[in-house]
Amino acid sequence: MTINAAWQLDIEQQAGSLEVGKWADLQIVDQSPYAVPAQRLSALKVDEVYLAGALQYRRE
């Protein structure tokens, strides 16, 4: 969630930016989504997934 969306939902103390103590759900992909044409975004491979700051998945 972005900082602006968190602010609109009045949860900016828990989400919206990467800071100690905030929720940390994120995924790491094998390429920058900004460098890939929109038609190829679905081809990105997920390397890692974190939920609440804890590693949940790592691609072998």
PyMOL commands that place a pseudoatom at each C-alpha (Angstrom):
pseudoatom trace, name=CA, resn=MET, resi=1, chain=A, elem=C, hetatm=0, pos=[0.000, 0.000, 0.000]
pseudoatom trace, name=CA, resn=THR, resi=2, chain=A, elem=C, hetatm=0, pos=[1.317, 3.449, -0.808]
pseudoatom trace, name=CA, resn=ILE, resi=3, chain=A, elem=C, hetatm=0, pos=[1.621, 6.203, 1.779]
pseudoatom trace, name=CA, resn=ASN, resi=4, chain=A, elem=C, hetatm=0, pos=[-1.260, 8.159, 0.225]
pseudoatom trace, name=CA, resn=ALA, resi=5, chain=A, elem=C, hetatm=0, pos=[-3.616, 5.172, 0.257]
pseudoatom trace, name=CA, resn=ALA, resi=6, chain=A, elem=C, hetatm=0, pos=[-2.643, 4.430, 3.867]
pseudoatom trace, name=CA, resn=TRP, resi=7, chain=A, elem=C, hetatm=0, pos=[-3.361, 8.046, 4.806]
pseudoatom trace, name=CA, resn=GLN, resi=8, chain=A, elem=C, hetatm=0, pos=[-6.785, 7.924, 3.125]
pseudoatom trace, name=CA, resn=LEU, resi=9, chain=A, elem=C, hetatm=0, pos=[-7.627, 4.802, 5.146]
pseudoatom trace, name=CA, resn=ASP, resi=10, chain=A, elem=C, hetatm=0, pos=[-6.175, 6.374, 8.321]
pseudoatom trace, name=CA, resn=ILE, resi=11, chain=A, elem=C, hetatm=0, pos=[-3.669, 3.536, 8.767]
pseudoatom trace, name=CA, resn=GLU, resi=12, chain=A, elem=C, hetatm=0, pos=[-0.451, 5.402, 7.949]
pseudoatom trace, name=CA, resn=GLN, resi=13, chain=A, elem=C, hetatm=0, pos=[0.893, 4.432, 11.389]
pseudoatom trace, name=CA, resn=GLN, resi=14, chain=A, elem=C, hetatm=0, pos=[0.776, 0.759, 10.351]
pseudoatom trace, name=CA, resn=ALA, resi=15, chain=A, elem=C, hetatm=0, pos=[1.296, 0.842, 6.575]
pseudoatom trace, name=CA, resn=GLY, resi=16, chain=A, elem=C, hetatm=0, pos=[2.277, 2.901, 3.582]
pseudoatom trace, name=CA, resn=SER, resi=17, chain=A, elem=C, hetatm=0, pos=[6.063, 3.112, 3.958]
pseudoatom trace, name=CA, resn=LEU, resi=18, chain=A, elem=C, hetatm=0, pos=[8.956, 0.867, 4.911]
pseudoatom trace, name=CA, resn=GLU, resi=19, chain=A, elem=C, hetatm=0, pos=[9.716, 1.666, 8.538]
pseudoatom trace, name=CA, resn=VAL, resi=20, chain=A, elem=C, hetatm=0, pos=[10.452, -0.345, 11.662]
pseudoatom trace, name=CA, resn=GLY, resi=21, chain=A, elem=C, hetatm=0, pos=[7.216, -1.517, 13.252]
pseudoatom trace, name=CA, resn=LYS, resi=22, chain=A, elem=C, hetatm=0, pos=[5.048, -1.129, 10.139]
pseudoatom trace, name=CA, resn=TRP, resi=23, chain=A, elem=C, hetatm=0, pos=[3.441, -3.972, 8.215]
pseudoatom trace, name=CA, resn=ALA, resi=24, chain=A, elem=C, hetatm=0, pos=[5.849, -5.392, 5.661]
pseudoatom trace, name=CA, resn=ASP, resi=25, chain=A, elem=C, hetatm=0, pos=[4.136, -7.416, 2.948]
pseudoatom trace, name=CA, resn=LEU, resi=26, chain=A, elem=C, hetatm=0, pos=[6.149, -7.412, -0.253]
pseudoatom trace, name=CA, resn=GLN, resi=27, chain=A, elem=C, hetatm=0, pos=[7.336, -9.536, -3.106]
pseudoatom trace, name=CA, resn=ILE, resi=28, chain=A, elem=C, hetatm=0, pos=[10.693, -9.545, -4.850]
pseudoatom trace, name=CA, resn=VAL, resi=29, chain=A, elem=C, hetatm=0, pos=[10.639, -10.256, -8.584]
pseudoatom trace, name=CA, resn=ASP, resi=30, chain=A, elem=C, hetatm=0, pos=[13.447, -11.218, -10.974]
pseudoatom trace, name=CA, resn=GLN, resi=31, chain=A, elem=C, hetatm=0, pos=[13.301, -8.030, -13.076]
pseudoatom trace, name=CA, resn=SER, resi=32, chain=A, elem=C, hetatm=0, pos=[12.345, -4.429, -12.567]
pseudoatom trace, name=CA, resn=PRO, resi=33, chain=A, elem=C, hetatm=0, pos=[8.660, -4.043, -13.489]
pseudoatom trace, name=CA, resn=TYR, resi=34, chain=A, elem=C, hetatm=0, pos=[9.544, -0.548, -14.725]
pseudoatom trace, name=CA, resn=ALA, resi=35, chain=A, elem=C, hetatm=0, pos=[11.964, -1.980, -17.309]
pseudoatom trace, name=CA, resn=VAL, resi=36, chain=A, elem=C, hetatm=0, pos=[9.537, -4.583, -18.710]
pseudoatom trace, name=CA, resn=PRO, resi=37, chain=A, elem=C, hetatm=0, pos=[6.864, -3.775, -21.306]
pseudoatom trace, name=CA, resn=ALA, resi=38, chain=A, elem=C, hetatm=0, pos=[3.358, -3.898, -19.816]
pseudoatom trace, name=CA, resn=GLN, resi=39, chain=A, elem=C, hetatm=0, pos=[2.459, -6.910, -21.974]
pseudoatom trace, name=CA, resn=ARG, resi=40, chain=A, elem=C, hetatm=0, pos=[5.276, -8.911, -20.294]
pseudoatom trace, name=CA, resn=LEU, resi=41, chain=A, elem=C, hetatm=0, pos=[4.544, -8.094, -16.633]
pseudoatom trace, name=CA, resn=SER, resi=42, chain=A, elem=C, hetatm=0, pos=[2.800, -11.439, -16.146]
pseudoatom trace, name=CA, resn=ALA, resi=43, chain=A, elem=C, hetatm=0, pos=[6.053, -13.185, -17.150]
pseudoatom trace, name=CA, resn=LEU, resi=44, chain=A, elem=C, hetatm=0, pos=[7.990, -11.809, -14.158]
pseudoatom trace, name=CA, resn=LYS, resi=45, chain=A, elem=C, hetatm=0, pos=[9.126, -14.555, -11.803]
pseudoatom trace, name=CA, resn=VAL, resi=46, chain=A, elem=C, hetatm=0, pos=[8.597, -14.135, -8.072]
pseudoatom trace, name=CA, resn=ASP, resi=47, chain=A, elem=C, hetatm=0, pos=[11.863, -14.650, -6.168]
pseudoatom trace, name=CA, resn=GLU, resi=48, chain=A, elem=C, hetatm=0, pos=[10.629, -14.051, -2.600]
pseudoatom trace, name=CA, resn=VAL, resi=49, chain=A, elem=C, hetatm=0, pos=[7.427, -13.200, -0.728]
pseudoatom trace, name=CA, resn=TYR, resi=50, chain=A, elem=C, hetatm=0, pos=[7.300, -11.614, 2.738]
pseudoatom trace, name=CA, resn=LEU, resi=51, chain=A, elem=C, hetatm=0, pos=[4.160, -11.371, 4.864]
pseudoatom trace, name=CA, resn=ALA, resi=52, chain=A, elem=C, hetatm=0, pos=[4.249, -9.312, 8.060]
pseudoatom trace, name=CA, resn=GLY, resi=53, chain=A, elem=C, hetatm=0, pos=[7.998, -9.065, 7.527]
pseudoatom trace, name=CA, resn=ALA, resi=54, chain=A, elem=C, hetatm=0, pos=[8.558, -12.834, 7.549]
pseudoatom trace, name=CA, resn=LEU, resi=55, chain=A, elem=C, hetatm=0, pos=[9.802, -14.787, 4.554]
pseudoatom trace, name=CA, resn=GLN, resi=56, chain=A, elem=C, hetatm=0, pos=[6.980, -17.018, 3.273]
pseudoatom trace, name=CA, resn=TYR, resi=57, chain=A, elem=C, hetatm=0, pos=[8.337, -18.144, -0.091]
pseudoatom trace, name=CA, resn=ARG, resi=58, chain=A, elem=C, hetatm=0, pos=[11.721, -18.339, -1.802]
pseudoatom trace, name=CA, resn=ARG, resi=59, chain=A, elem=C, hetatm=0, pos=[12.130, -19.564, -5.365]
pseudoatom trace, name=CA, resn=GLU, resi=60, chain=A, elem=C, hetatm=0, pos=[14.646, -22.397, -5.629]
for i in range(1, 60): cmd.bond("trace and resi %d" % i, "trace and resi %d" % (i + 1))
show_as sticks, trace
zoom trace
